[in-house]
Each structure stands twice: as C-alpha cells, then as structure tokens.
C-alpha cells in the first residue's frame, strides 16, 4: 500500500504543476485576446474541482 500512496502523491504533484502552468498560460492568452471577458476562471474552477477530488483521494487513501 505504501507504493500506491507514493504513486498517488506523485500523480497529485504532477496534476497540480500542470494545472498551474496551463492556467497561467490561459490567463496570459485571456488577457491578450479578450481582456474584457474573464473566461479563464471557468477553466480554473472546473479543473480545480478535479484537482481537489484528486487531493481528497490522496488524503483519504494515499497517506496510510
């Protein structure tokens, strides 16, 4: 079980880093293309829910 917990943690870290990089890039694109409409917040919220679910799974089953 310790091995799967380590894999869950590693995948969570990768998920969080990719989230941060993509949302930062999309924010930059949003500011350049359509600064009047803040559409990137919907992407960040949706993906953030998935990231939170991933973190919850890690917290409940990966830390044992």
Phi, psi and omega per residue, in radians:
X1 nan -0.534 -3.130
X2 -1.101 -0.626 -3.141
X3 -1.139 -0.771 -3.139
X4 -1.165 -0.567 3.076
X5 -1.133 -0.673 3.092
X6 -1.165 -0.667 3.095
X7 -1.172 -0.672 3.086
X8 -1.097 -0.724 3.141
X9 -1.161 -0.756 3.137
X10 -1.096 -0.757 3.140
X11 -1.176 -0.581 3.091
X12 -1.162 -0.740 3.122
X13 -1.110 -0.776 3.103
X14 -1.063 -0.771 3.127
X15 -1.027 -0.778 -3.110
X16 -1.174 -0.699 3.140
X17 -1.169 -0.788 3.116
X18 -1.094 -0.725 3.078
X19 -0.965 -0.881 -3.089
X20 -1.095 -0.758 -3.114
X21 -1.165 -0.807 -3.101
X22 -1.167 -0.767 -3.129
X23 -1.151 -0.661 3.085
X24 -1.110 -0.741 3.095
X25 -1.121 -0.764 3.113
X26 -1.132 -0.612 3.096
X27 -1.098 -0.745 3.114
X28 -1.091 -0.803 3.104
X29 -1.076 -0.744 3.133
X30 -1.039 -0.736 -3.128
X31 -1.202 -0.586 3.137
X32 -1.344 -0.716 -2.995
X33 -1.536 -0.864 -3.071
X34 -2.463 1.330 -3.096
X35 -1.150 -0.335 -3.128
X36 -1.364 -0.438 -3.104
X37 -2.005 2.100 -3.099
X38 -1.671 1.336 -3.092
X39 -1.417 -0.319 -3.072
X40 -1.172 -0.398 -3.139
X41 -1.127 -0.536 3.117
X42 -1.219 -0.690 3.082
X43 -1.131 -0.803 -3.124
X44 -1.092 -0.722 3.120
X45 -1.140 -0.837 -3.123
X46 -1.076 -0.841 3.140
X47 -1.215 -0.598 3.110
X48 -1.090 -0.608 3.069
X49 -1.109 -0.766 3.089
X50 -1.109 -0.695 3.108
X51 -1.159 -0.686 3.086
X52 -1.122 -0.687 3.086
X53 -1.118 -0.717 3.095
X54 -1.075 -0.766 3.108
X55 -1.123 -0.626 3.101
X56 -1.148 -0.750 3.091
X57 -1.062 -0.774 3.116
X58 -1.094 -0.744 -3.114
X59 -1.138 -0.641 -3.083
X60 -1.438 -0.704 -3.027
X61 -2.024 -0.373 -3.051
X62 -1.530 -0.282 -3.042
X63 -1.701 0.114 -3.112
X64 -1.255 nan nan
